[in-house]
Amino acid sequence: MSQSALRMALLAAVCCSALAAPPAKIVLVAGTPSHGPGEHEFNAGATLLAKCLRQNPGVAAIVVRGGWPADDSFFEGANAIVLYMDGGENHPLLADDRLAKLGKLMKNGVGLACLHYAVEVPGDHGGMELLDWIGGFYRRLYSQNPVNDVELTQTAPAHPISRGWDTFRSTDEWYYRIMFRKDDKRLVPILTAMLPKDAPQQETVAWAVERADGGRGFGFTGGHFHHNWGLEDQRRLVVNAILWTAKVEVPPTGAKCDLTPEDLKANLDPK
């Protein structure tokens, strides 16, 4: 290769490197310790999910442990935010002016995923926002949450979130009778179950939306029992969904999400 050709090749390599997109920043916010051992292990669960996310190219996953970050700079430049924490009237999202601040991020197209208890907010304080941002929410007294051993059916096989996993069975506190907008054209049920046992009907327990602001939202009602992250189908479903909310291309065979038995025992809260 001539000197001139070599210089051109080096210049092209430098230009390509400079133009390469930065990794997608995904911020996982884990709530404070809650419930008994092995339940609501938000810190350990978020750490596991972050490990899985980092196994996929183009991802920078950051875990905020032990509650909402005191410094809003954690969210700067985020492509997606994942909330895995206690919800209800004391949902950390509802304190101070966090709902408004998150709203600004949503308007800028930032993705949002809410896992398990994080999908529950009062209808008159956060409910309308979650309807917009992720497509649904758990409303106390209307929605239900008993522990059930059920078959979870993949209901949108063509959706990127559904790549690399199939219908599976799990015992968990699967929330159902979720509040959705009537005839919401954005809503895609991802996972359904026949609940309750005594009068079964198809209930959506995981779903996705693409918002008008360009952002994406995902809700997942499982995740009560930490050991269920050992289920590869469940784990890949959620990792796929988080990647999708961050607008990272989900691999044709699903996200890489390898864990060891030791990983499942790590970072558990002292209870």
TAFENQUI-V519450 format. One record per residue. SS is DSSP state (alpha for helix, beta for strand, coil for the rest). PSI is psi in radians with two decimals (none if undefined). OMEGA is omega as a letter, one per 40 degrees, with the letter a starting at -180 (* if undefined). Layout:
[[SS	PSI	OMEGA] [SS	PSI	OMEGA]]
//
This chain:
[[coil	2.31	a] [coil	2.83	i] [alpha	-0.70	a] [alpha	-0.77	i] [alpha	-0.67	i] [alpha	-0.75	i] [alpha	-0.71	i] [alpha	-0.69	i] [alpha	-0.74	i] [alpha	-0.72	i] [alpha	-0.72	i] [alpha	-0.69	i] [alpha	-0.73	i] [alpha	-0.75	a] [alpha	-0.75	i] [alpha	-0.70	i] [alpha	-0.71	a] [alpha	-0.54	a] [alpha	-0.14	a] [coil	2.37	a] [coil	2.45	i] [coil	2.74	i] [coil	2.61	i] [beta	2.20	i] [beta	2.11	i] [beta	2.13	a] [beta	2.06	i] [beta	2.07	a] [beta	2.01	a] [beta	2.36	a] [coil	3.09	i] [coil	2.81	a] [coil	2.47	a] [coil	2.55	i] [coil	-2.92	a] [coil	3.11	i] [coil	2.34	i] [coil	-0.01	i] [beta	2.46	a] [coil	0.79	i] [coil	1.25	a] [alpha	-0.76	a] [alpha	-0.81	a] [alpha	-0.72	a] [alpha	-0.78	i] [alpha	-0.63	i] [alpha	-0.71	i] [alpha	-0.81	a] [alpha	-0.69	i] [alpha	-0.71	i] [alpha	-0.75	i] [alpha	-0.77	a] [alpha	-0.68	a] [alpha	-0.24	i] [coil	-0.13	a] [coil	2.40	a] [coil	2.62	i] [coil	0.44	a] [beta	2.35	i] [beta	1.82	a] [beta	2.26	a] [beta	2.28	i] [beta	2.23	i] [beta	1.91	a] [coil	2.62	i] [coil	0.43	i] [coil	-3.11	a] [coil	2.41	a] [coil	2.43	i] [coil	-0.40	a] [coil	2.05	a] [alpha	-0.22	a] [alpha	-0.32	i] [alpha	-0.54	a] [alpha	-0.14	a] [coil	2.25	i] [coil	0.16	a] [coil	2.41	i] [coil	-0.50	i] [beta	2.66	i] [beta	2.38	i] [beta	2.20	i] [beta	2.13	i] [beta	1.66	a] [coil	2.96	i] [coil	2.57	i] [coil	-2.49	a] [alpha	-2.72	a] [alpha	-0.45	a] [alpha	0.37	i] [coil	2.20	i] [alpha	-0.47	i] [alpha	-0.45	a] [alpha	-0.12	a] [coil	2.62	i] [coil	-2.33	a] [coil	0.48	a] [alpha	-0.64	a] [alpha	-0.75	i] [alpha	-0.72	a] [alpha	-0.72	i] [alpha	-0.60	i] [alpha	-0.67	i] [alpha	-0.67	i] [alpha	-0.69	i] [alpha	-0.72	i] [alpha	-0.41	i] [coil	0.12	i] [coil	0.25	i] [coil	2.41	i] [beta	2.74	i] [beta	2.28	i] [beta	2.30	i] [beta	2.23	a] [beta	2.33	i] [alpha	-2.16	a] [alpha	-0.40	a] [alpha	-0.22	i] [alpha	-0.07	a] [beta	2.15	i] [coil	2.75	i] [beta	2.54	a] [coil	-0.57	a] [coil	0.12	i] [beta	1.50	a] [beta	-0.38	a] [alpha	-0.82	a] [alpha	-0.60	i] [alpha	-0.80	i] [alpha	-0.58	i] [alpha	-0.71	a] [alpha	-0.80	a] [alpha	-0.72	a] [coil	-0.09	i] [coil	-0.22	a] [beta	2.96	i] [beta	2.82	i] [beta	2.14	i] [coil	2.07	a] [coil	2.53	a] [coil	-0.61	i] [coil	-0.95	i] [coil	2.78	a] [beta	2.69	a] [coil	0.65	i] [coil	2.71	i] [coil	2.29	a] [beta	2.53	i] [beta	1.89	a] [beta	2.82	i] [beta	2.27	a] [beta	2.09	a] [beta	2.25	i] [beta	2.13	a] [coil	-0.02	i] [coil	1.21	a] [coil	-0.40	a] [coil	-0.17	a] [coil	2.50	i] [alpha	-0.54	i] [alpha	-0.46	a] [alpha	0.12	a] [coil	2.26	i] [coil	0.16	i] [coil	2.93	a] [coil	3.10	i] [coil	2.39	a] [beta	3.02	a] [beta	2.51	a] [beta	2.54	i] [beta	2.05	a] [beta	2.99	i] [coil	1.28	a] [coil	1.94	i] [coil	2.46	i] [beta	3.14	a] [coil	0.86	i] [coil	2.55	i] [beta	2.04	i] [beta	2.73	i] [coil	2.49	i] [coil	2.25	i] [coil	0.69	i] [coil	1.88	a] [coil	-0.32	a] [coil	-0.45	a] [coil	2.25	i] [beta	1.88	i] [beta	2.25	a] [beta	-0.65	a] [beta	2.29	i] [beta	2.82	i] [beta	2.69	i] [beta	1.84	a] [beta	2.68	e] [coil	3.00	a] [alpha	-0.61	a] [alpha	-0.26	i] [alpha	1.16	a] [coil	2.41	i] [beta	2.81	a] [beta	2.08	i] [beta	2.39	i] [beta	2.18	a] [beta	-0.05	i] [beta	2.45	a] [beta	2.90	a] [beta	2.64	i] [beta	2.65	i] [beta	2.12	a] [coil	2.81	i] [coil	-0.46	i] [coil	0.00	i] [coil	-0.21	i] [coil	2.97	a] [beta	2.58	a] [beta	2.68	a] [beta	2.39	i] [beta	2.43	a] [beta	2.14	a] [coil	-0.17	i] [coil	-3.02	i] [coil	0.20	i] [coil	-0.83	a] [beta	2.17	a] [alpha	-0.64	a] [alpha	-0.32	i] [alpha	-0.25	i] [alpha	-0.20	i] [alpha	-0.19	i] [coil	1.99	a] [alpha	-0.67	a] [alpha	-0.78	i] [alpha	-0.77	a] [alpha	-0.79	a] [alpha	-0.68	i] [alpha	-0.90	a] [alpha	-0.70	i] [alpha	-0.76	i] [alpha	-0.80	a] [alpha	-0.70	i] [alpha	-0.76	i] [alpha	-0.77	a] [alpha	-0.73	i] [alpha	-0.50	i] [coil	0.04	a] [coil	0.61	i] [coil	2.31	a] [coil	2.17	i] [coil	2.23	a] [coil	2.64	a] [coil	-0.55	i] [coil	0.26	i] [coil	2.86	a] [coil	2.61	i] [coil	2.34	a] [coil	0.93	a] [coil	2.36	i] [coil	2.78	i] [coil	2.83	i] [alpha	-0.57	i] [alpha	-0.62	i] [alpha	-0.68	a] [alpha	-0.37	a] [alpha	-0.13	a] [coil	2.63	i] [coil	0.33	i] [coil	2.51	i] [coil	2.47	i] [coil	2.08	a] [coil	none	*]]
//
